[in-house]
Amino acid sequence: MEALTRLLDANSTLKDATSGLVKISKAAEKAKIPGACVVQLIAGGFLQHVVRIDGISGLEGLRVCPAEVKKVASTTLIGMTASEAFAALKLNKDAGWELVGRPCDEVSLTPYMVTGVGSDFTIARFLPESVAAFGARFTTLAHAADKHGTGVKDHRGSLKKIGVKPAVPWSDIGVEIYQVSDVAKVLPA
């Protein structure tokens, strides 16, 4: 709740737009990051120059310094966004977040957590090497089939035929996760 309050109650309110400050979308474009990342930087208290234009509610009324956003993002937002990490692993958002919540001794993705300034707000980021390590050990049949230019149904049947079960069943997270070494038993090298 503190982060939401910080986000919507900018430090100061101005009657008119101020020189050098821009909308969140423009700052994101200039910093080459998603707009959601700018919002996270504001909510986490990482940006000093955040103002609200009087009479404009919500995120649309916030203005930030694009140079500050770019600088802070480059040092604070280490690694990949959740969307980037899940896309690299060919996981949908829900399944990806389910893997994040799993104990480390199970099939899980471990995020790098960026803690907000003076708050308990955190930003989940994913280190490329962690995503690559997960992808080297685990896969979905869709990802494996796509990689090999083949069909999923044939591989599921072939795996079942030789007694291979998913490391994470569909019922747990909405997608089957297999060990890459198991899938390699039925897919060409």
N, C-alpha and C positions, 0 to 999 in steps of 0.2 A: 504494500500500500504506500509506503514511503517513496518508492521509486515512481509510482504513478503520480503521486502528488508533486514530486520534483519535476516530472516530465510536463505536467499540465500547468504548473505554477512557476513559470520562468522567473528568474531573479528580479527582473525589472520589466515594466510595461512601458511601451512607447506609443505616442500618438501616431507617428508616421514611421515608415521604414527608415532604417538608419544605414548610412553609407557603409559598404563592405559586408554587411550581414545579409544572408540569403535564406531562402526556404530550405527545408531539410532535403528535398529532392534535388535541388541545385547543388547543395554541398556534397551530397552523395555522388552526384555525377562528376563533380570536380575532383573528389577524392578517389573515384573509381571503386566505390564500395556500395553495397545495397543500402537503400534508405533505412531499412530496419537496423542496420549497424549504427547509423547516426542516432537513431532513437535510443538504442542501447547505451551509446556513449552519454547521451543526455541523462537518461534514467540512472546511470551509474555514477553521475556526478563528475565525469571526466572532463567536461567542457566548462570553461569559465565564462565564455561569451555567449550566453543564451538569453534572448529577450522575447517578449510577447508583444505583438502589435495590438494595441488597444482595439477592442471590438471584433477581433477575429478569434473565434474559439477553436479548441482542439489543436492538433498538430499543425494545421494550416497556418495558425497565427504565430508559430515559433520561427525565430530567425537565429542563425548561427554564423560563425565566422568560418568560411570554407578552408582557409589556411590552417586554422586551429584544428578543424575536423581531420584534415589530411595528416597533419603532424601527429595528433593524438592517436588516430587510427593505426598509423604505421608502427607505433611503439606499443600499443595496447592490444590491438586485435590480432594476436598471434595465430597463425594457422588458418584453418578453414571454418566457414560457417557450418552449421548443422546441415543446411540444405546442400552445400557443396560436398560434404563428407558422405551424406546418404546417397546423393546422385552418383558419386564415384563408385560406391558399392552396389549400385542399382537396387537400393532399398527405398520403399516409400517412407514418408515422414513418420507415420505412426510406428512402423516396425523399427525404424532407426532409433526413435526415442525409447521404445521398449527395450532395445539392446543396451541403451545407456543406463537404464535403471536396474539392470541385472547385476548380481554379485560378481566380483572380479574372477572368482574361481569357475564361473560358468562362461558361456559364450557371451561376451560383452564388449561394448565400445566404451572406452574411458575418455571423457572430455578433459580438456585443459580449462580450468575455471578461472576467469578473470573477475576478481572481486572489486566492487565499486568503491569509490572514494568516500569514506565516512558513512558507508551504509552496508547493508547485507545483500544488496543487489549483486547478482553474479551474471556473467555472460559465459555461456558454454561455447568453447571453440574446440577444434579438433586438429591435432598436430598431423601433418601429412604422413610422417613416418608411422604414427599409430594407425591411421587409416590404411596405409599400405600393408602394415603387418597383419591387420585384421583380414584384409582382402587376400593375403597370401595364405592364410589358414582356413578361411571360411568363404562360402559363396552361396548364391541361390542357383537353382537350376536354370532360371531365366538368364541370369548373368553368364553362367557357363555355356548355355546353349547359344546365346548371342555371340559370345566370344568365339565359338567354334562353328557358327553358322548352321546349327542343327535345331531340332525341335525338342521341346521340354518333355512332352508326354512319353516319347520313346525312352528317354533317359531315366525318368521316374520308374518306369516299368523295369528297365534293366537293373537299376539299383536295387529295387525291391526283390528282383529275382535272385540277386547274389547276397541278399540279406543286409543291405546297407540301409540304415534308418537315418533320418535327419538328426543333426546335433541339436537343433531346435525345431520342434514340430509346429505346423501351421496353427494349431490350437493355442499355442503360447503367445505368439506375436503377430499372427496374420500372414506369415510367410514362412516357408521352410528354409532353414539354413543348414547347409551340408559342409562337411570338411572337404577341402579341396582335394586332399589325398584320396578320399572315398570316391568323389566324382571322377577323378582321373582313371579309376578302374573301368569306367564305361565310355569315357570320351577319348578321342585320339589325342596324342601328345602334341 
